[in-house]
Amino acid sequence: MEYRIERIDRGIKARCEDIYALLSLKEIAYLVFPRFFPVFAILIIPLLRSVIGEYWEKVFFLTCNLAILSISLELLLSIGLISLGQALFFGAGAYFSAIFNNYMHLPVALSIIAASVCGGIFCSILIFPASRLRGIYFTIITLCLPLFLFRIIEVTKILGGTQGISLSPIGNYYLEMYIPSVFMLTFLFGIRRLMGTDCGIIIRAIKDNEFSVMASGINVYAYKFAVILISATIGSFSGAYTAHFYQFVGMSVFSLDYSIIPLTCVLLGGSSTFGGSVLGAFLIVPVSEALRIFGTLRIVIYSAFLILVLLLLPEGIFHYIQRKYHKIERWKRI
């Protein structure tokens, strides 16, 4: 006898992206639990400082900021722009925050807001001319830009040069922890909602075939600029807030790590969901920190873990969990 795997949708299945048929509390819990539990866990972690320790609280902070960077990268991917320039967004936000706080003496809150906006505009102006390119050509340009600014700061000694710039601290532990986590959730659900609107449909259509969209009379480059601006502003916020958390800005903010790690988070978690980017960040960063006890061997273990997951689950962990949650699988006789 031969058998095959049969996948059956569970009784509570979406009629569309936003409309469900709910007939009982069990079905309501089926929908609410996977949304409520992660949000609750993220918001409760800052209150557990005495339990998990100050070190892991800082790991949580770094995870939230890298998740924000990953969301900004996935937004670019959603319109077909493969970027390795998240370090540009991160570094621009950090340095603009230093300019506003250290040189112009703005308060921390205003400094972060102004740095996010100005960093987003600055990065958009740099990247938008390359948006006519696709694939590896756009990727190479975004990879070169942070390296270009890195060398300019090093050679000209502007903005502190190799010495860096000191910034004012945020000054409140709960603000330090809750602002990045709340903003991360806001960006996550806000962009997911955006992608469900007519604008989101056009953005995905541009990714599939921008020439067909252009033939429909839609200004493709206006949408590309808007997506780049939103993505750059989100990434700049992450850099500005991190700079004030560590009270220092140096050339390391243009490090390639801030481009590679968000891309790894998106690939590991699963693209086109935005939730996958956050899941990837909450897997990669804590695992990487936990492996520090193995010294230099942690790179080998960390890389083997990533390769294994990407080989076994090329769709991404988020897609796999989502599929398992919404479907019943059983063996059926052919």
Backbone torsions as a table, in degrees:
resi	resn	phi	psi	omega
1	MET	NA	143.7	177.7
2	GLU	-110.4	144.1	-178.7
3	TYR	-126.7	157.0	174.4
4	ARG	-139.0	158.9	178.6
5	ILE	-82.4	127.2	177.1
6	GLU	-108.5	127.0	179.0
7	ARG	-106.5	125.1	-177.3
8	ILE	-119.6	132.0	175.9
9	ASP	-67.0	139.8	175.6
10	ARG	-66.4	162.2	-176.1
11	GLY	-57.3	-37.6	178.9
12	ILE	-92.5	94.8	-178.3
13	LYS	-123.5	144.5	-176.8
14	ALA	-63.8	132.8	171.9
15	ARG	-75.4	-30.6	170.2
16	CYS	-155.0	-165.7	-176.1
17	GLU	-63.7	-29.3	-171.8
18	ASP	-123.4	-5.2	-175.2
19	ILE	-115.5	126.7	-180.0
20	TYR	-126.1	156.1	173.0
21	ALA	-100.4	105.9	-176.0
22	LEU	-107.6	119.6	-175.8
23	LEU	-117.2	-5.6	-177.5
24	SER	-158.4	167.5	176.3
25	LEU	-64.7	-31.3	178.7
26	LYS	-63.1	-41.2	179.9
27	GLU	-70.5	-36.4	175.9
28	ILE	-63.2	-43.3	178.2
29	ALA	-63.5	-35.1	179.3
30	TYR	-60.4	-35.9	-179.9
31	LEU	-85.2	-40.0	-171.8
32	VAL	-77.5	-37.8	-172.4
33	PHE	-56.4	-51.6	-178.4
34	PRO	-66.2	-13.5	176.0
35	ARG	-95.5	-40.5	-174.9
36	PHE	-76.3	-42.4	-173.2
37	PHE	-62.2	-48.2	178.2
38	PRO	-61.5	-39.8	179.1
39	VAL	-63.6	-44.6	179.0
40	PHE	-61.1	-43.2	-179.4
41	ALA	-63.9	-41.4	-179.6
42	ILE	-65.4	-39.3	-177.5
43	LEU	-78.2	-19.5	-177.9
44	ILE	-90.6	-21.7	-175.8
45	ILE	-59.0	-43.6	179.8
46	PRO	-59.8	-19.8	179.8
47	LEU	-84.5	-5.2	-175.0
48	LEU	-104.7	30.4	-176.6
49	ARG	-59.4	-41.1	-178.6
50	SER	-70.9	-18.8	-178.4
51	VAL	-90.0	-50.5	-174.9
52	ILE	-93.9	-14.5	176.1
53	GLY	93.5	158.9	-177.2
54	GLU	-66.0	-34.8	-178.5
55	TYR	-61.7	-46.5	-177.5
56	TRP	-74.2	-22.0	172.1
57	GLU	-66.4	-39.4	176.7
58	LYS	-68.0	-34.1	174.7
59	VAL	-63.7	-39.9	177.3
60	PHE	-62.7	-42.0	177.5
61	PHE	-60.1	-47.8	180.0
62	LEU	-62.5	-38.0	179.8
63	THR	-63.1	-44.4	179.4
64	CYS	-61.8	-41.0	-179.1
65	ASN	-70.0	-38.0	176.1
66	LEU	-70.3	-30.5	174.3
67	ALA	-65.5	-39.0	176.2
68	ILE	-62.7	-43.3	177.0
69	LEU	-61.8	-39.1	179.9
70	SER	-66.3	-38.0	177.0
71	ILE	-63.6	-41.7	179.4
72	SER	-64.7	-36.1	177.4
73	LEU	-67.8	-43.3	-178.5
74	GLU	-66.2	-29.6	175.6
75	LEU	-63.2	-40.0	175.5
76	LEU	-65.9	-40.5	179.3
77	LEU	-63.4	-29.7	-177.8
78	SER	-67.8	-18.4	178.0
79	ILE	-108.5	7.8	174.5
80	GLY	92.9	14.0	-179.7
81	LEU	-104.9	109.4	-179.4
82	ILE	-88.7	110.7	-171.5
83	SER	-112.8	142.4	167.7
84	LEU	-120.4	31.2	-175.4
85	GLY	-114.3	23.7	178.4
86	GLN	-64.4	-26.1	175.4
87	ALA	-63.6	-30.2	175.5
88	LEU	-64.3	-46.2	178.7
89	PHE	-62.2	-47.2	-177.8
90	PHE	-61.9	-48.2	-178.0
91	GLY	-67.5	-38.7	179.4
92	ALA	-63.1	-44.0	178.1
93	GLY	-61.9	-41.1	-179.4
94	ALA	-65.3	-45.4	-177.8
95	TYR	-72.3	-37.0	175.6
96	PHE	-64.0	-37.3	177.2
97	SER	-63.5	-38.5	177.2
98	ALA	-65.5	-39.2	178.9
99	ILE	-62.8	-47.3	-177.3
100	PHE	-70.2	-37.0	-175.6
101	ASN	-85.5	-45.8	-173.9
102	ASN	-83.5	-41.8	-176.1
103	TYR	-91.3	-38.2	-177.0
104	MET	-99.9	-5.8	173.7
105	HIS	59.6	38.9	174.4
106	LEU	-79.2	152.0	174.1
107	PRO	-60.9	161.4	-175.2
108	VAL	-58.8	-45.7	-177.1
109	ALA	-61.7	-47.6	179.3
110	LEU	-65.6	-35.2	179.7
111	SER	-62.8	-44.4	-179.4
112	ILE	-66.1	-43.6	-180.0
113	ILE	-63.3	-48.8	-179.1
114	ALA	-64.3	-38.6	179.7
115	ALA	-66.5	-37.6	178.7
116	SER	-63.5	-45.3	-178.7
117	VAL	-68.7	-50.0	-178.1
118	CYS	-66.4	-38.1	176.8
119	GLY	-63.9	-39.9	177.9
120	GLY	-63.3	-43.9	179.8
121	ILE	-66.7	-44.5	-179.3
122	PHE	-60.2	-47.8	-178.9
123	CYS	-68.0	-35.7	178.6
124	SER	-63.8	-41.4	179.1
125	ILE	-63.8	-36.9	179.6
126	LEU	-71.5	-40.3	-170.5
127	ILE	-90.0	-32.3	-172.0
128	PHE	-55.9	-40.7	178.7
129	PRO	-57.4	-24.9	179.9
130	ALA	-86.7	-3.4	-176.5
131	SER	-70.1	-13.7	174.9
132	ARG	-71.7	-19.5	177.8
133	LEU	-87.9	156.2	179.5
134	ARG	-131.5	164.3	174.5
135	GLY	66.3	-137.9	-172.0
136	ILE	-66.5	-26.2	-177.7
137	TYR	-67.7	-45.7	176.5
138	PHE	-65.1	-39.3	-179.1
139	THR	-61.7	-43.2	-179.0
140	ILE	-63.9	-41.1	-179.9
141	ILE	-63.9	-44.8	179.1
142	THR	-66.4	-28.2	176.9
143	LEU	-71.6	-35.7	-175.6
144	CYS	-77.6	-30.6	-173.6
145	LEU	-60.4	-48.2	178.3
146	PRO	-64.3	-34.0	176.9
147	LEU	-66.3	-36.3	178.1
148	PHE	-62.9	-47.7	179.3
149	LEU	-67.4	-35.1	177.5
150	PHE	-57.2	-47.7	-177.9
151	ARG	-70.9	-34.3	177.9
152	ILE	-61.6	-45.2	179.8
153	ILE	-65.5	-38.3	-178.8
154	GLU	-67.6	-42.9	-174.5
155	VAL	-78.9	-43.5	-175.0
156	THR	-84.2	-14.3	-179.8
157	LYS	66.2	18.1	177.7
158	ILE	-76.9	161.6	177.5
159	LEU	51.6	42.9	177.2
160	GLY	88.4	-12.2	179.6
161	GLY	55.6	-135.5	179.9
162	THR	-77.1	-11.5	-178.5
163	GLN	-82.7	-27.1	-179.5
164	GLY	83.2	-176.5	-177.1
165	ILE	-132.5	138.5	175.8
166	SER	-88.4	145.8	-179.9
167	LEU	-126.1	164.7	177.2
168	SER	-75.4	144.6	178.1
169	PRO	-76.0	161.0	176.7
170	ILE	-70.8	-40.2	169.2
171	GLY	91.5	-5.7	-179.9
172	ASN	-138.5	123.6	-175.7
173	TYR	-59.4	-45.2	-175.8
174	TYR	-69.2	-34.0	173.7
175	LEU	-65.9	-41.8	-180.0
176	GLU	-58.5	-38.3	-176.4
177	MET	-87.9	-38.6	-171.9
178	TYR	-82.7	-32.8	-177.8
179	ILE	-61.1	-49.6	178.8
180	PRO	-65.1	-35.9	-179.5
181	SER	-69.6	-41.6	178.6
182	VAL	-67.1	-42.9	178.5
183	PHE	-66.0	-36.1	177.0
184	MET	-60.5	-45.4	178.6
185	LEU	-66.7	-37.5	178.3
186	THR	-63.6	-46.9	178.4
187	PHE	-62.9	-40.8	-177.9
188	LEU	-61.2	-56.3	-175.8
189	PHE	-74.2	-30.9	178.4
190	GLY	-66.2	-44.8	-179.4
191	ILE	-72.6	-35.4	175.1
192	ARG	-61.4	-38.8	177.2
193	ARG	-67.8	-39.9	177.8
194	LEU	-60.0	-41.9	-177.8
195	MET	-71.0	-12.8	176.0
196	GLY	-91.3	-3.4	179.1
197	THR	-90.8	-178.5	177.2
198	ASP	-62.0	-36.2	177.6
199	CYS	-62.0	-40.2	178.4
200	GLY	-64.1	-37.4	177.3
201	ILE	-63.1	-41.6	178.9
202	ILE	-66.2	-39.9	179.6
203	ILE	-61.2	-44.4	178.4
204	ARG	-67.4	-35.8	178.5
205	ALA	-65.0	-37.4	177.4
206	ILE	-63.1	-38.0	177.3
207	LYS	-63.6	-40.9	-177.9
208	ASP	-72.0	-48.4	-178.4
209	ASN	-160.5	92.5	-175.5
210	GLU	-68.7	-25.4	-179.8
211	PHE	-70.9	-34.6	175.7
212	SER	-67.0	-40.3	177.5
213	VAL	-65.0	-41.4	178.8
214	MET	-63.0	-37.8	179.4
215	ALA	-67.5	-19.2	178.0
216	SER	-81.8	-1.1	179.0
217	GLY	89.7	13.2	-179.9
218	ILE	-94.2	135.9	179.3
219	ASN	-76.4	96.5	-176.6
220	VAL	-62.6	-40.1	-174.5
221	TYR	-73.2	-24.8	173.8
222	ALA	-66.4	-41.0	177.4
223	TYR	-67.6	-39.4	179.1
224	LYS	-63.5	-42.8	179.5
225	PHE	-63.8	-41.2	-180.0
226	ALA	-62.9	-42.6	179.7
227	VAL	-66.0	-43.8	178.3
228	ILE	-62.1	-41.3	-179.6
229	LEU	-64.1	-45.3	179.0
230	ILE	-63.6	-46.0	-179.7
231	SER	-61.7	-44.6	-179.1
232	ALA	-66.2	-37.5	178.8
233	THR	-65.9	-41.8	177.8
234	ILE	-63.4	-46.0	178.7
235	GLY	-64.5	-37.3	178.5
236	SER	-66.7	-35.5	175.4
237	PHE	-59.7	-43.3	179.0
238	SER	-59.8	-44.5	179.6
239	GLY	-66.9	-41.5	-179.1
240	ALA	-64.7	-43.1	-177.7
241	TYR	-69.5	-40.2	178.4
242	THR	-62.9	-38.3	179.5
243	ALA	-60.9	-42.7	179.3
244	HIS	-72.8	-29.3	178.2
245	PHE	-65.2	-45.1	179.9
246	TYR	-88.9	-5.7	177.0
247	GLN	59.1	31.4	-178.2
248	PHE	-159.8	143.8	173.9
249	VAL	-129.6	126.2	176.7
250	GLY	-137.4	-179.8	-177.3
251	MET	-65.0	-15.1	179.7
252	SER	-65.3	-15.3	179.1
253	VAL	-68.9	-15.8	175.1
254	PHE	-95.5	14.8	-178.9
255	SER	-60.9	147.3	-179.1
256	LEU	-64.7	-20.2	178.9
257	ASP	-57.5	-36.2	-178.2
258	TYR	-74.7	-4.8	172.7
259	SER	-103.2	-38.8	-175.4
260	ILE	-77.3	-43.8	-176.6
261	ILE	-63.1	-45.4	175.8
262	PRO	-58.8	-38.7	177.8
263	LEU	-63.9	-40.4	177.5
264	THR	-63.9	-39.4	178.0
265	CYS	-61.2	-43.0	-179.7
266	VAL	-65.2	-44.9	-178.6
267	LEU	-67.2	-40.9	-178.5
268	LEU	-69.9	-45.0	-177.7
269	GLY	-75.7	-34.9	-177.7
270	GLY	115.6	124.8	-177.0
271	SER	-81.4	170.5	177.3
272	SER	69.8	11.8	178.8
273	THR	-120.4	-25.7	-174.2
274	PHE	68.1	-36.5	172.9
275	GLY	-66.8	-30.8	177.5
276	GLY	-64.6	-34.7	177.9
277	SER	-63.5	-43.8	178.9
278	VAL	-65.7	-43.7	178.5
279	LEU	-61.5	-42.2	178.8
280	GLY	-61.2	-41.1	178.7
281	ALA	-64.8	-40.1	-178.7
282	PHE	-76.6	-6.5	171.8
283	LEU	-97.4	-46.9	-172.1
284	ILE	-68.2	-49.8	-173.3
285	VAL	-66.9	-51.1	178.9
286	PRO	-63.0	-38.7	178.9
287	VAL	-63.6	-42.8	178.9
288	SER	-61.1	-41.1	179.9
289	GLU	-71.2	-37.5	179.9
290	ALA	-65.8	-28.4	-178.3
291	LEU	-81.7	0.2	179.9
292	ARG	-63.3	-21.5	179.3
293	ILE	-66.0	-17.9	179.5
294	PHE	-90.8	3.0	178.3
295	GLY	67.2	-137.7	-179.2
296	THR	-67.8	-19.1	179.0
297	LEU	-68.1	-16.2	-177.8
298	ARG	-63.7	-29.3	178.5
299	ILE	-64.4	-39.8	179.1
300	VAL	-65.4	-46.9	-179.3
301	ILE	-65.3	-43.3	-179.8
302	TYR	-62.0	-45.9	179.8
303	SER	-66.4	-40.9	178.9
304	ALA	-63.1	-38.6	177.9
305	PHE	-63.0	-45.3	179.9
306	LEU	-64.1	-45.0	-179.8
307	ILE	-62.2	-42.9	-178.9
308	LEU	-62.8	-45.8	-179.4
309	VAL	-64.6	-43.3	-178.3
310	LEU	-67.9	-31.1	177.6
311	LEU	-74.9	-41.7	-177.3
312	LEU	-79.7	-32.6	-178.1
313	LEU	-128.6	70.7	-179.1
314	PRO	-63.8	-20.8	178.5
315	GLU	-74.6	-18.7	-176.9
316	GLY	104.3	150.3	-175.9
317	ILE	-65.4	-38.8	-177.4
318	PHE	-63.0	-44.9	179.1
319	HIS	-62.8	-39.7	-179.8
320	TYR	-63.5	-47.4	179.5
321	ILE	-63.5	-41.8	-179.7
322	GLN	-61.6	-43.7	-179.9
323	ARG	-65.4	-43.0	179.8
324	LYS	-65.8	-33.3	-177.4
325	TYR	-73.4	-36.4	-173.9
326	HIS	-93.2	-7.4	-177.0
327	LYS	-129.8	149.8	172.1
328	ILE	-101.9	128.2	178.8
329	GLU	-109.7	135.7	177.6
330	ARG	-150.5	155.6	178.0
331	TRP	-84.5	131.1	-178.8
332	LYS	-123.9	138.4	179.9
333	ARG	-72.3	134.2	179.4
334	ILE	-80.1	NA	NA
